[in-house]
Amino acid sequence: MDDLRDKYIRLVAEAGDESALEDLRVQAVGKKGEISLKMRELGKMSPEERQVMGPKLNALKDEINSALSAKKEALEDVALDERLRAEWLDVTMPARDRRVGTIHPVSQVTEEVTAIFADMGFAVAEGPQVESDWHNFDALNIPGHHPARAEMDTFYMHRAEGDNRPPHVLRTHTSPVQIRSMEQQGAPIRIICPGRVYRADYDQTHTPMFHQVEGLALDKDISMANLKWVLEEFFAAFFEVDGIKTRFRASHFPFTEPSAEVDIQCSWEDGQLKIGEGDGWLEVLGSGMVHPKVLQAGGIDPYEYQGFAFGMGIDRIAMLKYGIPDLRAFFDSDLRWLRHYGFASLDVPTLHGGLSR
């Protein structure tokens, strides 16, 4: 056993690579290795001889295995040192021009809208996507017979038979966030409410889930003139066109009085839409002065406070600004589409640095 020990300790020390080390392991302690064969001879010995030879052979096997492991670690350290010497990086070189992921246009436009309204003093408010029927309809002065409350237009949550509690819906707009904000903060208030909304519709310009941003401003002396200024400032900043013209058309929404549809100046040339020039008009959002009943539902005294509200589709204005022809493509999870229309992951929209690059 002393000869075996000296032999393999020497051979392990002389091994030049892991392949040679593995061959030595097989020769020494493999199933047919020399030490393994010696251990099989224990069965032919007397009990007294086994008591002497057994521990010695086990100790020899453990010693050889320890030597093999130590040599393997040493070889790995040498290989790592050689690799580190061969591979190097000049940290003073400029970084590679490579995108790390891509920002979806909806996320990009949401950030752009938030940056613009934040500059005008609007905070961001959020609320639940599963809303009570009261917050989504009743508090917004939407009567029970209104078409928006029909099941063909709105996703109602399932109720068990015999459940008489008021129904819940997937919110059809972000206006319930305005009600919740009025309840929690009171007036004066100046907020925008971006988020997902849901309606039972699907075609080139409608999807069952889409994104909206709504705005609310309440104070003691707010008028339609303030609304017009805010929207014109927003359009000029968002579309990056100075002096963009707007047109307000009388309309009707249950939650505002008076109400107005808002159009922006545009032109069509060779099938291309251009914002801020020409003689055409394009409808982009709805707006108006907040209805007194909506103020009351939010816990605001309509004899003391008044204000305006507006709402627009984030997906729609993204289509207008970046020339995206089909709304459904926003939700197809097509990486080719995202690489084409997406934005650099480190592109943070700011008014001083530029909204989109």
Secondary structure, DSSP 8 states (H G I E B T S, - for coil): -HHHHHHHHHHHHH--SHHHHHHHHHHHHSTTSHHHHHHHGGGGS-HHHHHHHHHHHHHHHHHHHHHHHHHHHHHHHHHHHHHHHH----TTS-------SEE-HHHHHHHHHHHHHHHTT-EE----SEEEHHHHTGGGT--TT-GGGSTTTS-B----TT--S--EEE-SSSHHHHHHHHHHH-SSEEEEEEEEEE-S--BTTB-SEEEEEEEEEEESS--HHHHHHHHHHHHHHHTT-TT--EEEEEEEETTEEEEEEEEEEEEEETTEEEET-SSEEEEEEEEEEE-HHHHHHTT--TTT-EEEEEEEEHHHHHHHHHT---GGGGGS--HHHHHHH-EETT---BTTTBS--
